[in-house]
């Protein structure tokens, strides 16, 4: 057995290493190719996170858990259904504004806010689905 064969035999191959390297290289590539877009994406994520924290400070987690502890599948389904209703309300608002060629229905509620709300509700639904809401 030559040195090269021994190195291959003793080297453990972790498929996650390749996936992580590939993912990281894609991130680097995209950030190089599209710096303004990728920076704006990260900026919006931060804004959404801050908005989420302010609203949760005001409402608490009970508004999404619908007063339950989210311990049963029925409680989780109720929570996710409530989030779906909230997203649907926002999507209907977006549809109305877009089809009506309006930028805002109310002076202080621009169309962009509805986009961000839908996105945040999607993240919140994911947190509920993963069993991390209110923890």
N, CA, C and O atoms as a GROMACS GRO file, in nm:
protein
  540
    1UNK      N    1   0.085  -0.117   0.000
    1UNK     CA    2   0.000   0.000   0.000
    1UNK      C    3   0.090   0.124   0.000
    1UNK      O    4   0.180   0.134   0.083
    2UNK      N    5   0.066   0.215  -0.091
    2UNK     CA    6   0.148   0.336  -0.096
    2UNK      C    7   0.093   0.442   0.000
    2UNK      O    8  -0.013   0.424   0.060
    3UNK      N    9   0.165   0.549   0.015
    3UNK     CA   10   0.128   0.655   0.109
    3UNK      C   11  -0.009   0.713   0.076
    3UNK      O   12  -0.090   0.735   0.166
    4UNK      N   13  -0.036   0.736  -0.049
    4UNK     CA   14  -0.164   0.795  -0.091
    4UNK      C   15  -0.280   0.704  -0.051
    4UNK      O   16  -0.382   0.753  -0.003
    5UNK      N   17  -0.265   0.574  -0.072
    5UNK     CA   18  -0.370   0.479  -0.036
    5UNK      C   19  -0.392   0.475   0.115
    5UNK      O   20  -0.505   0.466   0.161
    6UNK      N   21  -0.282   0.482   0.192
    6UNK     CA   22  -0.294   0.484   0.338
    6UNK      C   23  -0.366   0.609   0.386
    6UNK      O   24  -0.449   0.602   0.477
    7UNK      N   25  -0.334   0.722   0.327
    7UNK     CA   26  -0.400   0.848   0.364
    7UNK      C   27  -0.550   0.838   0.339
    7UNK      O   28  -0.630   0.880   0.422
    8UNK      N   29  -0.588   0.784   0.226
    8UNK     CA   30  -0.730   0.770   0.194
    8UNK      C   31  -0.799   0.673   0.287
    8UNK      O   32  -0.914   0.694   0.325
    9UNK      N   33  -0.728   0.565   0.324
    9UNK     CA   34  -0.786   0.465   0.411
    9UNK      C   35  -0.806   0.518   0.553
    9UNK      O   36  -0.908   0.487   0.616
   10UNK      N   37  -0.712   0.595   0.604
   10UNK     CA   38  -0.720   0.642   0.741
   10UNK      C   39  -0.801   0.771   0.755
   10UNK      O   40  -0.849   0.804   0.863
   11UNK      N   41  -0.816   0.841   0.646
   11UNK     CA   42  -0.890   0.968   0.652
   11UNK      C   43  -1.039   0.938   0.660
   11UNK      O   44  -1.094   0.869   0.574
   12UNK      N   45  -1.105   0.991   0.763
   12UNK     CA   46  -1.250   0.973   0.771
   12UNK      C   47  -1.316   1.076   0.680
   12UNK      O   48  -1.280   1.194   0.679
   13UNK      N   49  -1.412   1.030   0.607
   13UNK     CA   50  -1.482   1.118   0.515
   13UNK      C   51  -1.618   1.149   0.574
   13UNK      O   52  -1.702   1.060   0.590
   14UNK      N   53  -1.640   1.272   0.607
   14UNK     CA   54  -1.767   1.318   0.663
   14UNK      C   55  -1.842   1.391   0.554
   14UNK      O   56  -1.800   1.499   0.513
   15UNK      N   57  -1.954   1.336   0.505
   15UNK     CA   58  -2.027   1.402   0.396
   15UNK      C   59  -2.076   1.541   0.434
   15UNK      O   60  -2.093   1.626   0.346
   16UNK      N   61  -2.099   1.566   0.561
   16UNK     CA   62  -2.144   1.699   0.604
   16UNK      C   63  -2.036   1.804   0.579
   16UNK      O   64  -2.068   1.920   0.550
   17UNK      N   65  -1.910   1.765   0.590
   17UNK     CA   66  -1.802   1.859   0.562
   17UNK      C   67  -1.814   1.913   0.421
   17UNK      O   68  -1.800   2.034   0.399
   18UNK      N   69  -1.839   1.824   0.325
   18UNK     CA   70  -1.852   1.868   0.186
   18UNK      C   71  -1.974   1.957   0.168
   18UNK      O   72  -1.968   2.058   0.097
   19UNK      N   73  -2.084   1.921   0.231
   19UNK     CA   74  -2.206   2.002   0.221
   19UNK      C   75  -2.184   2.139   0.281
   19UNK      O   76  -2.221   2.240   0.222
   20UNK      N   77  -2.122   2.143   0.399
   20UNK     CA   78  -2.095   2.271   0.465
   20UNK      C   79  -2.000   2.356   0.382
   20UNK      O   80  -2.020   2.477   0.368
   21UNK      N   81  -1.896   2.294   0.328
   21UNK     CA   82  -1.802   2.368   0.243
   21UNK      C   83  -1.872   2.423   0.120
   21UNK      O   84  -1.853   2.539   0.083
   22UNK      N   85  -1.952   2.339   0.056
   22UNK     CA   86  -2.023   2.382  -0.063
   22UNK      C   87  -2.120   2.496  -0.030
   22UNK      O   88  -2.127   2.596  -0.103
   23UNK      N   89  -2.194   2.482   0.080
   23UNK     CA   90  -2.288   2.586   0.120
   23UNK      C   91  -2.215   2.716   0.147
   23UNK      O   92  -2.258   2.823   0.104
   24UNK      N   93  -2.104   2.707   0.220
   24UNK     CA   94  -2.027   2.828   0.251
   24UNK      C   95  -1.973   2.892   0.124
   24UNK      O   96  -1.975   3.014   0.111
   25UNK      N   97  -1.926   2.810   0.030
   25UNK     CA   98  -1.871   2.867  -0.093
   25UNK      C   99  -1.981   2.931  -0.176
   25UNK      O  100  -1.957   3.032  -0.243
   26UNK      N  101  -2.102   2.875  -0.173
   26UNK     CA  102  -2.215   2.937  -0.244
   26UNK      C  103  -2.248   3.071  -0.181
   26UNK      O  104  -2.274   3.168  -0.252
   27UNK      N  105  -2.247   3.078  -0.049
   27UNK     CA  106  -2.274   3.204   0.020
   27UNK      C  107  -2.171   3.308  -0.019
   27UNK      O  108  -2.205   3.421  -0.054
   28UNK      N  109  -2.045   3.270  -0.013
   28UNK     CA  110  -1.938   3.363  -0.053
   28UNK      C  111  -1.955   3.408  -0.197
   28UNK      O  112  -1.940   3.526  -0.228
   29UNK      N  113  -1.985   3.315  -0.285
   29UNK     CA  114  -2.002   3.347  -0.427
   29UNK      C  115  -2.119   3.445  -0.447
   29UNK      O  116  -2.105   3.545  -0.517
   30UNK      N  117  -2.231   3.415  -0.386
   30UNK     CA  118  -2.348   3.501  -0.402
   30UNK      C  119  -2.324   3.640  -0.345
   30UNK      O  120  -2.364   3.740  -0.404
   31UNK      N  121  -2.258   3.646  -0.230
   31UNK     CA  122  -2.230   3.776  -0.170
   31UNK      C  123  -2.132   3.858  -0.254
   31UNK      O  124  -2.138   3.980  -0.257
   32UNK      N  125  -2.042   3.789  -0.323
   32UNK     CA  126  -1.950   3.859  -0.415
   32UNK      C  127  -2.024   3.908  -0.540
   32UNK      O  128  -2.007   4.022  -0.583
   33UNK      N  129  -2.107   3.821  -0.597
   33UNK     CA  130  -2.176   3.853  -0.722
   33UNK      C  131  -2.289   3.954  -0.703
   33UNK      O  132  -2.314   4.036  -0.791
   34UNK      N  133  -2.356   3.948  -0.592
   34UNK     CA  134  -2.474   4.031  -0.568
   34UNK      C  135  -2.464   4.102  -0.432
   34UNK      O  136  -2.547   4.079  -0.345
   35UNK      N  137  -2.365   4.186  -0.414
   35UNK     CA  138  -2.342   4.244  -0.281
   35UNK      C  139  -2.458   4.330  -0.229
   35UNK      O  140  -2.493   4.322  -0.112
   36UNK      N  141  -2.516   4.410  -0.314
   36UNK     CA  142  -2.625   4.496  -0.266
   36UNK      C  143  -2.748   4.415  -0.229
   36UNK      O  144  -2.811   4.438  -0.126
   37UNK      N  145  -2.783   4.318  -0.315
   37UNK     CA  146  -2.900   4.235  -0.289
   37UNK      C  147  -2.883   4.154  -0.160
   37UNK      O  148  -2.973   4.149  -0.077
   38UNK      N  149  -2.767   4.090  -0.144
   38UNK     CA  150  -2.747   4.006  -0.027
   38UNK      C  151  -2.738   4.088   0.101
   38UNK      O  152  -2.786   4.045   0.206
   39UNK      N  153  -2.678   4.206   0.094
   39UNK     CA  154  -2.674   4.294   0.211
   39UNK      C  155  -2.814   4.343   0.248
   39UNK      O  156  -2.849   4.351   0.366
   40UNK      N  157  -2.894   4.375   0.146
   40UNK     CA  158  -3.031   4.421   0.172
   40UNK      C  159  -3.113   4.309   0.235
   40UNK      O  160  -3.194   4.334   0.325
   41UNK      N  161  -3.093   4.187   0.188
   41UNK     CA  162  -3.163   4.072   0.246
   41UNK      C  163  -3.131   4.061   0.395
   41UNK      O  164  -3.221   4.046   0.478
   42UNK      N  165  -3.002   4.068   0.428
   42UNK     CA  166  -2.960   4.058   0.569
   42UNK      C  167  -3.014   4.176   0.650
   42UNK      O  168  -3.053   4.159   0.766
   43UNK      N  169  -3.017   4.294   0.591
   43UNK     CA  170  -3.070   4.413   0.660
   43UNK      C  171  -3.219   4.394   0.690
   43UNK      O  172  -3.266   4.426   0.800
   44UNK      N  173  -3.293   4.343   0.593
   44UNK     CA  174  -3.437   4.321   0.613
   44UNK      C  175  -3.460   4.215   0.720
   44UNK      O  176  -3.550   4.228   0.802
   45UNK      N  177  -3.378   4.110   0.719
   45UNK     CA  178  -3.392   4.007   0.822
   45UNK      C  179  -3.372   4.068   0.961
   45UNK      O  180  -3.446   4.034   1.054
   46UNK      N  181  -3.276   4.155   0.975
   46UNK     CA  182  -3.251   4.219   1.105
   46UNK      C  183  -3.370   4.306   1.145
   46UNK      O  184  -3.414   4.303   1.260
   47UNK      N  185  -3.423   4.383   1.049
   47UNK     CA  186  -3.540   4.467   1.077
   47UNK      C  187  -3.659   4.381   1.120
   47UNK      O  188  -3.731   4.416   1.213
   48UNK      N  189  -3.678   4.269   1.050
   48UNK     CA  190  -3.788   4.179   1.085
   48UNK      C  191  -3.769   4.122   1.226
   48UNK      O  192  -3.864   4.113   1.303
   49UNK      N  193  -3.648   4.085   1.259
   49UNK     CA  194  -3.619   4.030   1.390
   49UNK      C  195  -3.650   4.134   1.499
   49UNK      O  196  -3.710   4.102   1.601
   50UNK      N  197  -3.608   4.256   1.476
   50UNK     CA  198  -3.635   4.362   1.574
   50UNK      C  199  -3.785   4.388   1.587
   50UNK      O  200  -3.834   4.406   1.698
   51UNK      N  201  -3.857   4.390   1.475
   51UNK     CA  202  -4.002   4.408   1.478
   51UNK      C  203  -4.067   4.294   1.555
   51UNK      O  204  -4.155   4.316   1.638
   52UNK      N  205  -4.023   4.172   1.527
   52UNK     CA  206  -4.073   4.054   1.597
   52UNK      C  207  -4.055   4.070   1.749
   52UNK      O  208  -4.148   4.044   1.826
   53UNK      N  209  -3.936   4.112   1.791
   53UNK     CA  210  -3.908   4.126   1.934
   53UNK      C  211  -3.996   4.233   1.997
   53UNK      O  212  -4.048   4.213   2.107
   54UNK      N  213  -4.014   4.345   1.930
   54UNK     CA  214  -4.099   4.452   1.984
   54UNK      C  215  -4.244   4.405   1.997
   54UNK      O  216  -4.309   4.430   2.098
   55UNK      N  217  -4.294   4.336   1.895
   55UNK     CA  218  -4.433   4.288   1.900
   55UNK      C  219  -4.450   4.180   2.006
   55UNK      O  220  -4.550   4.178   2.077
   56UNK      N  221  -4.352   4.091   2.018
   56UNK     CA  222  -4.363   3.987   2.120
   56UNK      C  223  -4.353   4.047   2.261
   56UNK      O  224  -4.413   3.996   2.355
   57UNK      N  225  -4.278   4.154   2.272
   57UNK     CA  226  -4.271   4.224   2.401
   57UNK      C  227  -4.409   4.278   2.437
   57UNK      O  228  -4.451   4.271   2.553
   58UNK      N  229  -4.479   4.332   2.337
   58UNK     CA  230  -4.612   4.389   2.361
   58UNK      C  231  -4.719   4.281   2.382
   58UNK      O  232  -4.802   4.294   2.471
   59UNK      N  233  -4.716   4.176   2.299
   59UNK     CA  234  -4.822   4.075   2.301
   59UNK      C  235  -4.791   3.954   2.388
   59UNK      O  236  -4.881   3.895   2.448
   60UNK      N  237  -4.665   3.916   2.396
   60UNK     CA  238  -4.627   3.792   2.463
   60UNK      C  239  -4.656   3.674   2.373
   60UNK      O  240  -4.726   3.688   2.272
   61UNK      N  241  -4.604   3.556   2.407
   61UNK     CA  242  -4.621   3.440   2.320
   61UNK      C  243  -4.763   3.384   2.316
   61UNK      O  244  -4.796   3.305   2.228
   62UNK      N  245  -4.848   3.425   2.412
   62UNK     CA  246  -4.985   3.373   2.418
   62UNK      C  247  -5.070   3.409   2.298
   62UNK      O  248  -5.167   3.339   2.268
   63UNK      N  249  -5.036   3.517   2.228
   63UNK     CA  250  -5.116   3.553   2.111
   63UNK      C  251  -5.101   3.452   1.998
   63UNK      O  252  -5.193   3.434   1.919
   64UNK      N  253  -4.988   3.387   1.989
   64UNK     CA  254  -4.965   3.287   1.885
   64UNK      C  255  -5.002   3.147   1.935
   64UNK      O  256  -5.052   3.065   1.857
   65UNK      N  257  -4.980   3.120   2.062
   65UNK     CA  258  -5.015   2.988   2.116
   65UNK      C  259  -5.164   2.980   2.149
   65UNK      O  260  -5.213   2.875   2.191
   66UNK      N  261  -5.237   3.089   2.130
   66UNK     CA  262  -5.382   3.097   2.152
   66UNK      C  263  -5.416   3.052   2.294
   66UNK      O  264  -5.514   2.982   2.317
   67UNK      N  265  -5.333   3.093   2.387
   67UNK     CA  266  -5.357   3.063   2.527
   67UNK      C  267  -5.326   2.920   2.568
   67UNK      O  268  -5.353   2.881   2.682
   68UNK      N  269  -5.272   2.841   2.478
   68UNK     CA  270  -5.239   2.702   2.510
   68UNK      C  271  -5.090   2.690   2.541
   68UNK      O  272  -5.015   2.788   2.532
   69UNK      N  273  -5.049   2.570   2.576
   69UNK     CA  274  -4.907   2.544   2.602
   69UNK      C  275  -4.840   2.479   2.481
   69UNK      O  276  -4.722   2.447   2.486
   70UNK      N  277  -4.916   2.460   2.371
   70UNK     CA  278  -4.865   2.397   2.249
   70UNK      C  279  -4.804   2.260   2.279
   70UNK      O  280  -4.698   2.224   2.226
   71UNK      N  281  -4.873   2.184   2.363
   71UNK     CA  282  -4.820   2.052   2.401
   71UNK      C  283  -4.884   1.938   2.325
   71UNK      O  284  -4.829   1.827   2.321
   72UNK      N  285  -4.998   1.962   2.264
   72UNK     CA  286  -5.064   1.856   2.189
   72UNK      C  287  -5.067   1.894   2.041
   72UNK      O  288  -5.048   2.010   2.005
   73UNK      N  289  -5.089   1.796   1.957
   73UNK     CA  290  -5.097   1.825   1.813
   73UNK      C  291  -5.216   1.916   1.782
   73UNK      O  292  -5.210   1.996   1.689
   74UNK      N  293  -5.324   1.903   1.860
   74UNK     CA  294  -5.440   1.990   1.840
   74UNK      C  295  -5.408   2.135   1.874
   74UNK      O  296  -5.451   2.227   1.804
   75UNK      N  297  -5.331   2.156   1.980
   75UNK     CA  298  -5.292   2.293   2.018
   75UNK      C  299  -5.200   2.354   1.913
   75UNK      O  300  -5.213   2.472   1.880
   76UNK      N  301  -5.108   2.276   1.862
   76UNK     CA  302  -5.018   2.324   1.757
   76UNK      C  303  -5.098   2.357   1.632
   76UNK      O  304  -5.076   2.461   1.568
   77UNK      N  305  -5.191   2.269   1.596
   77UNK     CA  306  -5.275   2.294   1.477
   77UNK      C  307  -5.357   2.421   1.493
   77UNK      O  308  -5.371   2.498   1.397
   78UNK      N  309  -5.410   2.445   1.610
   78UNK     CA  310  -5.485   2.568   1.636
   78UNK      C  311  -5.397   2.690   1.617
   78UNK      O  312  -5.438   2.788   1.554
   79UNK      N  313  -5.277   2.685   1.670
   79UNK     CA  314  -5.183   2.795   1.656
   79UNK      C  315  -5.147   2.819   1.510
   79UNK      O  316  -5.148   2.933   1.463
   80UNK      N  317  -5.116   2.711   1.437
   80UNK     CA  318  -5.080   2.723   1.296
   80UNK      C  319  -5.198   2.773   1.213
   80UNK      O  320  -5.179   2.846   1.116
   81UNK      N  321  -5.318   2.733   1.250
   81UNK     CA  322  -5.438   2.782   1.179
   81UNK      C  323  -5.454   2.932   1.202
   81UNK      O  324  -5.487   3.006   1.109
   82UNK      N  325  -5.432   2.976   1.324
   82UNK     CA  326  -5.437   3.120   1.353
   82UNK      C  327  -5.334   3.197   1.272
   82UNK      O  328  -5.363   3.305   1.220
   83UNK      N  329  -5.215   3.142   1.262
   83UNK     CA  330  -5.110   3.207   1.182
   83UNK      C  331  -5.149   3.209   1.035
   83UNK      O  332  -5.123   3.307   0.964
   84UNK      N  333  -5.210   3.101   0.988
   84UNK     CA  334  -5.256   3.098   0.849
   84UNK      C  335  -5.358   3.208   0.824
   84UNK      O  336  -5.353   3.276   0.722
   85UNK      N  337  -5.451   3.226   0.918
   85UNK     CA  338  -5.551   3.334   0.902
   85UNK      C  339  -5.482   3.470   0.895
   85UNK      O  340  -5.519   3.554   0.812
   86UNK      N  341  -5.384   3.492   0.981
   86UNK     CA  342  -5.312   3.620   0.978
   86UNK      C  343  -5.240   3.640   0.846
   86UNK      O  344  -5.244   3.748   0.788
   87UNK      N  345  -5.174   3.533   0.797
   87UNK     CA  346  -5.105   3.543   0.668
   87UNK      C  347  -5.205   3.568   0.556
   87UNK      O  348  -5.180   3.649   0.466
   88UNK      N  349  -5.318   3.498   0.560
   88UNK     CA  350  -5.420   3.516   0.457
   88UNK      C  351  -5.472   3.660   0.456
   88UNK      O  352  -5.491   3.718   0.349
   89UNK      N  353  -5.494   3.716   0.574
   89UNK     CA  354  -5.537   3.857   0.580
   89UNK      C  355  -5.436   3.947   0.511
   89UNK      O  356  -5.473   4.035   0.432
   90UNK      N  357  -5.309   3.926   0.539
   90UNK     CA  358  -5.203   4.009   0.479
   90UNK      C  359  -5.196   3.986   0.328
   90UNK      O  360  -5.180   4.081   0.251
   91UNK      N  361  -5.208   3.860   0.286
   91UNK     CA  362  -5.202   3.831   0.142
   91UNK      C  363  -5.321   3.892   0.068
   91UNK      O  364  -5.307   3.940  -0.044
   92UNK      N  365  -5.437   3.890   0.131
   92UNK     CA  366  -5.554   3.955   0.069
   92UNK      C  367  -5.533   4.105   0.059
   92UNK      O  368  -5.573   4.167  -0.040
   93UNK      N  369  -5.471   4.163   0.160
   93UNK     CA  370  -5.439   4.306   0.157
   93UNK      C  371  -5.342   4.336   0.044
   93UNK      O  372  -5.359   4.434  -0.029
   94UNK      N  373  -5.239   4.254   0.029
   94UNK     CA  374  -5.141   4.272  -0.079
   94UNK      C  375  -5.211   4.263  -0.214
   94UNK      O  376  -5.189   4.347  -0.302
   95UNK      N  377  -5.295   4.162  -0.230
   95UNK     CA  378  -5.368   4.144  -0.356
   95UNK      C  379  -5.452   4.268  -0.388
   95UNK      O  380  -5.450   4.318  -0.500
   96UNK      N  381  -5.525   4.316  -0.290
   96UNK     CA  382  -5.610   4.433  -0.310
   96UNK      C  383  -5.528   4.555  -0.349
   96UNK      O  384  -5.566   4.629  -0.440
   97UNK      N  385  -5.416   4.576  -0.282
   97UNK     CA  386  -5.331   4.691  -0.311
   97UNK      C  387  -5.267   4.679  -0.449
   97UNK      O  388  -5.263   4.775  -0.526
   98UNK      N  389  -5.215   4.559  -0.481
   98UNK     CA  390  -5.149   4.541  -0.610
   98UNK      C  391  -5.248   4.553  -0.726
   98UNK      O  392  -5.220   4.620  -0.826
   99UNK      N  393  -5.362   4.489  -0.714
   99UNK     CA  394  -5.460   4.494  -0.823
   99UNK      C  395  -5.524   4.631  -0.835
   99UNK      O  396  -5.572   4.669  -0.942
  100UNK      N  397  -5.524   4.705  -0.725
  100UNK     CA  398  -5.579   4.841  -0.728
  100UNK      C  399  -5.473   4.946  -0.757
  100UNK      O  400  -5.501   5.066  -0.753
  101UNK      N  401  -5.350   4.901  -0.787
  101UNK     CA  402  -5.237   4.992  -0.815
  101UNK      C  403  -5.218   5.096  -0.704
  101UNK      O  404  -5.194   5.214  -0.732
  102UNK      N  405  -5.229   5.051  -0.580
  102UNK     CA  406  -5.210   5.140  -0.466
  102UNK      C  407  -5.082   5.101  -0.394
  102UNK      O  408  -5.040   4.986  -0.397
  103UNK      N  409  -5.022   5.199  -0.330
  103UNK     CA  410  -4.903   5.170  -0.250
  103UNK      C  411  -4.938   5.147  -0.105
  103UNK      O  412  -4.861   5.089  -0.030
  104UNK      N  413  -5.055   5.194  -0.066
  104UNK     CA  414  -5.096   5.177   0.072
  104UNK      C  415  -5.246   5.200   0.084
  104UNK      O  416  -5.302   5.286   0.017
  105UNK      N  417  -5.308   5.121   0.171
  105UNK     CA  418  -5.451   5.138   0.196
  105UNK      C  419  -5.474   5.244   0.301
  105UNK      O  420  -5.572   5.318   0.298
  106UNK      N  421  -5.382   5.249   0.392
  106UNK     CA  422  -5.389   5.345   0.502
  106UNK      C  423  -5.257   5.421   0.500
  106UNK      O  424  -5.152   5.365   0.468
  107UNK      N  425  -5.263   5.546   0.533
  107UNK     CA  426  -5.144   5.632   0.525
  107UNK      C  427  -5.021   5.572   0.592
  107UNK      O  428  -4.911   5.579   0.538
  108UNK      N  429  -5.039   5.514   0.709
  108UNK     CA  430  -4.924   5.464   0.786
  108UNK      C  431  -4.897   5.315   0.766
  108UNK      O  432  -4.818   5.257   0.841
  109UNK      N  433  -4.961   5.252   0.669
  109UNK     CA  434  -4.940   5.109   0.646
  109UNK      C  435  -4.904   5.082   0.502
  109UNK      O  436  -4.991   5.045   0.423
  110UNK      N  437  -4.778   5.100   0.465
  110UNK     CA  438  -4.738   5.075   0.326
  110UNK      C  439  -4.742   4.927   0.290
  110UNK      O  440  -4.739   4.840   0.377
  111UNK      N  441  -4.748   4.900   0.160
  111UNK     CA  442  -4.751   4.765   0.107
  111UNK      C  443  -4.634   4.682   0.159
  111UNK      O  444  -4.649   4.564   0.189
  112UNK      N  445  -4.518   4.744   0.169
  112UNK     CA  446  -4.399   4.673   0.216
  112UNK      C  447  -4.421   4.611   0.354
  112UNK      O  448  -4.370   4.502   0.382
  113UNK      N  449  -4.495   4.679   0.440
  113UNK     CA  450  -4.523   4.625   0.574
  113UNK      C  451  -4.597   4.492   0.565
  113UNK      O  452  -4.570   4.400   0.643
  114UNK      N  453  -4.690   4.481   0.471
  114UNK     CA  454  -4.765   4.356   0.455
  114UNK      C  455  -4.672   4.244   0.410
  114UNK      O  456  -4.684   4.131   0.457
  115UNK      N  457  -4.578   4.274   0.320
  115UNK     CA  458  -4.480   4.173   0.277
  115UNK      C  459  -4.400   4.123   0.398
  115UNK      O  460  -4.381   4.003   0.416
  116UNK      N  461  -4.353   4.216   0.479
  116UNK     CA  462  -4.272   4.179   0.594
  116UNK      C  463  -4.353   4.100   0.697
  116UNK      O  464  -4.302   4.008   0.760
  117UNK      N  465  -4.480   4.138   0.715
  117UNK     CA  466  -4.566   4.066   0.809
  117UNK      C  467  -4.585   3.921   0.767
  117UNK      O  468  -4.577   3.831   0.850
  118UNK      N  469  -4.610   3.898   0.637
  118UNK     CA  470  -4.628   3.761   0.587
  118UNK      C  471  -4.501   3.680   0.614
  118UNK      O  472  -4.508   3.565   0.658
  119UNK      N  473  -4.387   3.741   0.588
  119UNK     CA  474  -4.261   3.672   0.610
  119UNK      C  475  -4.243   3.637   0.757
  119UNK      O  476  -4.204   3.525   0.790
  120UNK      N  477  -4.270   3.731   0.846
  120UNK     CA  478  -4.256   3.705   0.989
  120UNK      C  479  -4.353   3.598   1.036
  120UNK      O  480  -4.317   3.512   1.117
  121UNK      N  481  -4.476   3.601   0.986
  121UNK     CA  482  -4.572   3.497   1.025
  121UNK      C  483  -4.523   3.360   0.980
  121UNK      O  484  -4.543   3.261   1.050
  122UNK      N  485  -4.459   3.352   0.864
  122UNK     CA  486  -4.403   3.226   0.817
  122UNK      C  487  -4.294   3.175   0.909
  122UNK      O  488  -4.286   3.056   0.938
  123UNK      N  489  -4.209   3.265   0.955
  123UNK     CA  490  -4.103   3.227   1.049
  123UNK      C  491  -4.165   3.182   1.180
  123UNK      O  492  -4.122   3.082   1.239
  124UNK      N  493  -4.266   3.255   1.227
  124UNK     CA  494  -4.331   3.219   1.353
  124UNK      C  495  -4.396   3.081   1.341
  124UNK      O  496  -4.389   3.002   1.435
  125UNK      N  497  -4.459   3.052   1.228
  125UNK     CA  498  -4.520   2.920   1.208
  125UNK      C  499  -4.414   2.811   1.211
  125UNK      O  500  -4.437   2.702   1.263
  126UNK      N  501  -4.298   2.840   1.155
  126UNK     CA  502  -4.189   2.743   1.156
  126UNK      C  503  -4.142   2.718   1.299
  126UNK      O  504  -4.114   2.604   1.337
  127UNK      N  505  -4.132   2.824   1.379
  127UNK     CA  506  -4.092   2.809   1.519
  127UNK      C  507  -4.194   2.725   1.595
  127UNK      O  508  -4.156   2.638   1.674
  128UNK      N  509  -4.323   2.751   1.572
  128UNK     CA  510  -4.428   2.670   1.636
  128UNK      C  511  -4.414   2.524   1.593
  128UNK      O  512  -4.419   2.434   1.677
  129UNK      N  513  -4.397   2.501   1.462
  129UNK     CA  514  -4.385   2.364   1.410
  129UNK      C  515  -4.266   2.290   1.469
  129UNK      O  516  -4.272   2.168   1.489
  130UNK      N  517  -4.160   2.363   1.497
  130UNK     CA  518  -4.040   2.300   1.555
  130UNK      C  519  -4.048   2.284   1.706
  130UNK      O  520  -3.955   2.233   1.768
  131UNK      N  521  -4.158   2.328   1.765
  131UNK     CA  522  -4.175   2.311   1.909
  131UNK      C  523  -4.095   2.407   1.995
  131UNK      O  524  -4.068   2.378   2.111
  132UNK      N  525  -4.058   2.522   1.940
  132UNK     CA  526  -3.974   2.618   2.014
  132UNK      C  527  -4.050   2.743   2.057
  132UNK      O  528  -3.992   2.830   2.122
  133UNK      N  529  -4.179   2.753   2.021
  133UNK     CA  530  -4.251   2.877   2.053
  133UNK      C  531  -4.268   2.892   2.204
  133UNK      O  532  -4.305   2.797   2.273
  134UNK      N  533  -4.239   3.011   2.254
  134UNK     CA  534  -4.258   3.042   2.396
  134UNK      C  535  -4.154   2.977   2.487
  134UNK      O  536  -4.173   2.973   2.609
  135UNK      N  537  -4.048   2.927   2.430
  135UNK     CA  538  -3.945   2.862   2.512
  135UNK      C  539  -3.816   2.941   2.506
  135UNK      O  540  -3.717   2.904   2.568
   0.00000   0.00000   0.00000
